[in-house]
Amino acid sequence: NFESLLEDKLNTSLKDKTHTGFEILNFAVGGYHIFQNVKVCEEKVQPFKPDALLFFAHSDEYYRASRKLAELVVRENDLQYPFLKEVARISGINSSMSSLEIERKLKPYMPAMIKWAYFKISSSCTQKGIKPVWIFLPAIDDPMNPEELKNITEMAEKAGFLILTLPHVYKNHTLDSIKLSSWDNHPNANGHRLIADELYERLMQKGKELNF
């Protein structure tokens, strides 16, 4: 996977008296999105006291976030954060509605909710001396709306993230050569290698900000 490949590249190229070793810990959970990741950052990531947090955004972030929040509401999960509860109240959503209806009602609020989550993650990291890094990694076979990408990138930057984007990570490669199968758009070994190589180059470009 790309995080293991990236870790190897960092340790090969940068290990010296100043940098005795790099370790990348993956806290991703299948099915989680940004609202769960606010909690993961606060409760799971920060106790490890990392030097940096690499937060990945993908294509169609507004839709993915609204779909996940709709699932939480339908299941009657406690949204926990006052901001999320207030949005649920003013949008008029409740567990008796279908997921599609909830997503429709949440749509106008998604930019504000993503902005809230970015500030929540970034500020909690900064307070602990952790460098927050926002990385746009396009989903395979799922193009990103340019206007949405522009908006969420600006949100992340204003929230205090160091910005990295990998918009052309799969250039010059056919989709079939980088995804697991015709029905699974996750990257295969070749796709992970491309991600690792491109991410390494982007991180090196930001070496000063990351104390490399």
C-alpha positions in Angstrom: 0.0 0.0 0.0 1.1 3.6 -0.6 1.7 4.5 3.1 4.2 1.6 3.5 5.9 2.5 0.2 6.1 6.1 1.3 7.5 5.2 4.7 10.2 3.2 3.0 11.1 6.0 0.6 11.3 8.5 3.5 13.5 6.3 5.6 15.8 5.6 2.6 16.2 9.2 1.5 16.1 11.1 4.8 17.3 8.9 7.6 20.3 10.6 9.2 21.4 12.0 12.6 18.5 14.5 12.5 15.8 12.0 11.3 16.4 8.7 13.0 13.4 7.1 11.3 9.9 7.7 10.0 6.7 5.8 10.8 3.4 6.3 9.2 0.3 5.1 11.1 -2.9 4.6 9.2 -6.0 5.4 11.1 -8.4 5.1 8.2 -11.6 3.0 8.8 -13.8 1.7 6.0 -17.0 3.7 5.8 -15.8 6.6 7.9 -16.0 10.1 6.6 -15.1 13.5 7.8 -17.4 13.7 10.8 -16.2 10.4 12.3 -12.6 11.5 11.5 -13.0 14.6 13.7 -13.5 12.2 16.6 -10.7 9.8 15.4 -8.3 12.7 15.3 -9.1 13.8 18.8 -9.3 10.4 20.5 -7.2 8.0 18.4 -4.5 10.0 16.6 -3.4 12.7 19.1 -2.4 10.3 21.9 0.4 9.0 19.6 1.8 12.6 19.5 2.7 12.5 15.8 4.7 15.3 14.1 2.1 15.6 11.3 -1.4 14.5 10.4 -2.0 13.7 6.7 -5.7 14.2 6.1 -6.9 12.9 2.7 -9.8 14.4 0.8 -11.3 12.7 -2.3 -13.7 13.4 -5.1 -17.3 14.4 -4.3 -16.6 15.3 -0.7 -20.0 17.1 -0.2 -22.0 14.1 -1.3 -19.9 11.6 0.6 -20.2 13.6 3.8 -24.0 14.1 3.5 -24.5 10.4 2.8 -22.6 9.4 5.9 -24.3 11.9 8.1 -27.7 10.7 6.8 -26.7 7.2 7.8 -25.9 8.3 11.3 -29.3 10.1 11.6 -31.3 7.2 10.3 -29.5 4.9 12.8 -30.2 7.5 15.5 -26.5 7.7 16.4 -25.6 10.5 18.8 -24.1 13.3 16.7 -22.2 14.4 19.9 -21.0 17.8 18.6 -23.3 20.8 19.3 -22.6 22.2 15.8 -23.8 19.0 14.1 -26.8 18.8 16.3 -27.8 22.4 15.5 -27.5 21.8 11.8 -29.7 18.7 12.2 -32.2 20.8 14.0 -32.4 23.8 11.7 -32.4 21.6 8.6 -35.4 19.7 9.9 -33.9 16.2 9.5 -34.9 13.2 11.7 -34.6 9.4 11.7 -38.1 8.9 10.3 -36.9 10.3 6.9 -35.3 8.3 4.1 -31.5 8.8 3.6 -32.2 10.5 0.3 -34.5 13.0 1.9 -32.0 13.7 4.6 -29.2 14.2 2.1 -31.4 16.6 0.1 -32.1 18.7 3.2 -28.5 18.7 4.2 -27.2 19.8 0.8 -27.3 23.6 1.5 -25.4 23.1 4.7 -22.5 20.9 3.5 -20.0 23.7 2.8 -20.4 25.1 6.3 -20.2 21.6 7.8 -17.0 20.7 5.9 -15.6 24.0 6.9 -16.4 23.3 10.6 -14.8 19.9 10.4 -11.6 21.3 8.8 -11.3 23.9 11.5 -12.0 21.4 14.2 -9.3 19.0 13.0 -6.7 21.6 12.2 -7.1 23.6 15.5 -7.0 20.5 17.6 -3.8 19.3 15.9 -2.2 22.7 16.1 -2.9 23.0 19.8 -1.0 19.7 20.3 2.0 20.7 18.2 0.9 18.5 15.3 1.3 19.9 11.7 -2.1 19.4 9.9 -1.6 18.5 6.2 -4.5 18.4 3.8 -4.0 16.2 0.7 -6.4 15.9 -2.3 -6.2 12.4 -3.7 -8.7 11.9 -6.6 -10.8 8.8 -6.5 -10.1 6.5 -9.5 -12.8 6.7 -12.2 -14.6 9.5 -10.2 -13.7 13.0 -11.5 -13.8 15.9 -9.1 -16.1 18.9 -9.7 -13.5 21.7 -10.2 -15.6 24.3 -8.3 -16.0 22.0 -5.4 -12.3 21.2 -5.3 -11.5 24.9 -5.4 -13.9 25.5 -2.5 -12.7 22.8 -0.2 -9.1 23.5 -0.9 -9.7 27.1 0.1 -11.5 26.0 3.2 -8.7 23.7 4.2 -6.1 26.4 3.7 -8.0 29.0 5.7 -8.4 26.4 8.5 -4.7 26.2 8.8 -3.8 23.1 6.8 -0.6 22.8 4.7 -2.0 22.0 1.3 -0.9 19.2 -1.1 -2.8 18.1 -4.2 -2.3 15.1 -6.4 -4.7 15.9 -9.3 -2.6 14.1 -11.9 -1.3 11.2 -9.9 -2.8 8.7 -12.5 -1.8 10.5 -15.7 -0.6 8.4 -18.6 -2.1 5.3 -17.1 -5.4 3.6 -18.1 -7.9 3.0 -15.4 -7.8 -0.7 -15.8 -4.0 -0.7 -15.1 -4.4 1.0 -11.7 -7.6 -0.3 -10.1 -8.3 -3.6 -8.5 -11.0 -4.8 -10.9 -13.7 -3.6 -13.2 -16.1 -3.4 -10.2 -13.7 -2.2 -7.5 -12.2 1.3 -8.0 -9.7 1.1 -5.2 -6.1 1.3 -6.4 -4.1 -1.9 -7.1 -0.4 -2.4 -6.4 0.5 -0.2 -9.4 -1.9 2.5 -8.3 -0.5 2.5 -4.8 3.0 2.8 -6.2 1.9 5.9 -8.3 0.4 7.5 -5.2 3.5 6.8 -3.1 5.8 8.3 -5.7 3.7 11.4 -6.3 3.1 12.0 -2.6 6.8 11.7 -1.8 7.6 14.3 -4.4 5.0 16.7 -3.0 6.2 16.2 0.6 9.7 16.9 -0.4 8.6 20.2 -2.0 7.1 21.1 1.4 10.2 19.9 3.3 10.9 23.2 5.0 7.3 23.4 6.4 7.5 19.8 7.6 11.0 20.1 9.1 12.5 17.6 6.7 
